[in-house]
């Protein structure tokens, strides 16, 4: 069954990739301004689905790098649904072919 919604990331990766001015001693107001800017990039009707994930990846010599992912959920477009269904059908056919090959091999071996 095709999922009708999808998660869309509007920012992902190390924080210095998309907010280079945020460093030690940065102002909280700068971070809030950045979050507000990211929120504005989300279509208004989907802002209620927005989520933020903040992680810290261990780096070289004990350094840690903050990563922030902001995503929201929206319905898939008709094309995205068709693409997803095509992938599902192709995967199901590949699995069936694989299972048939196993069956045929076992059938030849054991009758």
C-alpha positions in Angstrom: 0.0 0.0 0.0 1.3 3.4 -1.0 1.9 5.9 1.8 0.1 9.1 0.8 2.3 11.5 2.9 5.9 12.2 2.8 8.5 13.9 5.0 10.3 16.9 3.5 13.6 18.1 5.0 14.2 21.8 4.6 17.6 21.8 6.5 19.9 19.0 7.3 23.5 18.5 8.1 26.1 20.1 10.2 24.9 23.5 11.5 27.9 25.4 9.9 26.6 24.4 6.4 23.5 26.5 6.7 24.1 28.8 9.6 27.8 29.7 9.6 27.5 32.6 12.0 26.2 30.4 14.8 29.3 29.5 16.9 30.5 29.7 20.4 29.0 32.8 22.0 26.3 33.3 19.4 23.2 35.1 20.4 20.0 33.2 21.2 18.1 35.8 19.2 20.2 34.9 16.1 19.2 31.3 16.5 15.5 32.2 17.0 15.7 34.4 13.9 17.1 31.4 11.9 14.4 29.1 13.2 11.7 31.7 12.2 13.3 31.9 8.7 13.2 28.1 8.4 9.5 28.1 9.6 8.7 30.6 6.9 10.1 28.2 4.3 7.4 25.6 5.2 4.1 26.1 3.4 1.7 27.6 6.0 -0.8 24.6 5.7 2.0 22.2 6.8 3.7 24.2 9.6 1.7 22.3 12.2 3.6 19.1 11.1 7.0 20.6 11.5 9.6 18.7 13.6 13.1 19.5 14.6 15.8 17.0 15.3 19.1 18.1 17.0 21.9 15.7 17.3 25.6 15.9 18.1 28.0 13.8 16.2 31.4 13.0 17.7 34.2 14.3 15.7 38.0 14.2 15.6 39.9 14.7 18.9 36.7 14.8 21.0 35.0 17.6 19.0 31.2 17.4 18.6 29.3 18.9 15.7 25.7 19.9 16.1 23.4 18.8 13.3 19.9 20.1 12.9 17.2 18.6 10.7 13.9 20.4 10.2 11.2 18.6 8.4 7.5 18.7 7.7 4.9 16.3 6.4 2.8 16.9 3.3 0.7 14.9 1.0 2.4 13.3 -2.0 1.7 14.7 -5.4 0.0 12.5 -7.9 3.3 12.0 -9.7 5.1 11.0 -6.5 2.3 8.5 -5.8 2.7 7.1 -9.3 6.4 6.9 -8.9 6.1 5.2 -5.5 3.6 2.7 -6.8 5.8 1.9 -9.8 8.7 1.2 -7.4 6.5 -1.0 -5.2 5.3 -3.0 -8.3 8.8 -3.4 -9.6 10.0 -4.6 -6.2 7.1 -7.0 -5.8 7.9 -8.5 -9.3 11.6 -8.9 -8.4 10.7 -10.7 -5.1 8.3 -12.9 -7.0 10.9 -13.8 -9.6 13.4 -14.5 -6.9 10.9 -16.8 -5.1 10.0 -18.6 -8.3 13.7 -19.2 -9.0 14.2 -20.7 -5.6 11.1 -22.8 -6.1 12.2 -24.0 -9.5 15.7 -24.9 -8.2 14.2 -26.8 -5.2 11.6 -28.5 -7.4 14.4 -29.7 -9.8 16.4 -30.9 -6.9 13.7 -32.7 -4.9 11.0 -33.2 -7.4 
